Amino acid sequence: MKNRKAAGILAVAASLSLVLAGCASTSDTADEATTEAVVEETASEEVAAECTEPIIVGSAMAQTGFMSPFDVPALDTARIAIDKTNAAGGVLGCQLELIAVDSETNPDKAAQIATDLISQGAQLLLVTCDYDVNAKASQVAQDAGVLVIAPCVGDTIMGPDAGLTLGFSLGSAVPGEAAIMAEWAFAEFGPKAALFKDMSIKYTQNQCKVFEERWTQLGGEIVSAPEFSQTPEGSLAAPVTAQVKEIKDSNPDVVALCSYPGGGAEAAAALRAGGVETPIVSGFGMDGAFWLGAVPDLSDFYFVTYASVFGDDPNPKVSELLASYKDLTGNDAATSGLVTGASTIEAFTLAAEKAGNTNGVDLAAALETFNNVDLTAGPTSFSPELHVNVTRPMAVMQIQDGKHSFIEYRAAEQPILN
């Protein structure tokens, strides 16, 4: 990274030299030539002095464990965006350096990693895409005055509601995501819905809560709402035979599955195995094809997410990022949460440029001025009260015969903020 840092500094100095040369007179006198050389040397020294160390971006995200299918792609695209930013001259003339340590989806380990990274000088901390898992690490950063961003947390608690004045998410939050789920499903299938509620984490709990509120606002009826939970390893904590029967007996027009793999995949399989052929709608937690082995040839499954990773997304920024991701990893993206990793670095860069420094408080103040800023993840807005997006359009996707396809981008007509 030192060589990359030096290259970036030299590039900035060279650019500055060209600008100065372009503004100089065409005189050939030795005095003027000497003066120009001194100016160039002084400017180069000032740029070099400005960046004796790179800006460290620390990551306490999950590279293993049940959050890894969501964290790893976002972390990879953060790397892509860091390389792109460094090639363009860095942030405030400094190169970015990523130090990533696997939290293993373990909140206590993440907190220790955060402490270690901040002691190494991290000026931005990236944390896992679920607040329940990242809360301890986020608090470490908050207490140290360091900006902390979860690329794809879907809960508005990631911010002032949790006392995290320096905490943000580049994700699209549940108040918008679940409202889109309800609005789209009501128009397509309504008016009777069953909820299949995964109580394992706050994200899935709130997803069904918001869905229910928006559904009833639209004039729909919730005909059943059984619950289940997952183990920390990501599988059903107990059989869901009784819950599936309850849903089947309630004869819904659509089932809202508020969950994530692997237990969410097992729950979807249990619905189909139990004779529930009703359309299922879900959210970002059920993005991706990596879990479809649990439900071969699945059909009539719909979900709301950031973008399509299946080659049919209409956003050229997404297509470009997906190509870069495959170049980096050799693999296709597992979920579309990866767009938020790149957008995290984009947002940090813009905030630092606006603030003129990387102080956590100043960066947060700069982010709070964002109003539909065009990032790879889409139009991005924050406020002093809300550090997660709720009005950003999201992709509605479908699975038919085990194959994914894009339907449309759609924004919530009425996000539900409690």
NORCOR-V962144 format. One record per helix or strand. SS is the DSSP state (2 for helix, 1 for strand). FROM is the first residue (numbers start at 1). LEN is the number of residues. If there is no record, write none. Layout:
ss:SS from:FROM len:LEN
ss:SS from:FROM len:LEN
//
This chain:
ss:2 from:2 len:22
ss:2 from:30 len:21
ss:1 from:55 len:6
ss:2 from:68 len:20
ss:1 from:91 len:1
ss:1 from:94 len:1
ss:1 from:96 len:5
ss:2 from:107 len:13
ss:1 from:122 len:6
ss:2 from:131 len:14
ss:1 from:147 len:4
ss:2 from:160 len:3
ss:1 from:167 len:3
ss:1 from:172 len:1
ss:2 from:174 len:15
ss:1 from:192 len:7
ss:2 from:202 len:16
ss:1 from:221 len:8
ss:1 from:230 len:1
ss:1 from:236 len:1
ss:2 from:241 len:10
ss:1 from:254 len:5
ss:2 from:263 len:11
ss:1 from:279 len:4
ss:2 from:284 len:3
ss:2 from:292 len:3
ss:1 from:301 len:5
ss:2 from:316 len:14
ss:2 from:338 len:18
ss:2 from:360 len:8
ss:1 from:373 len:3
ss:1 from:378 len:3
ss:1 from:389 len:1
ss:1 from:394 len:7
ss:1 from:403 len:8
//
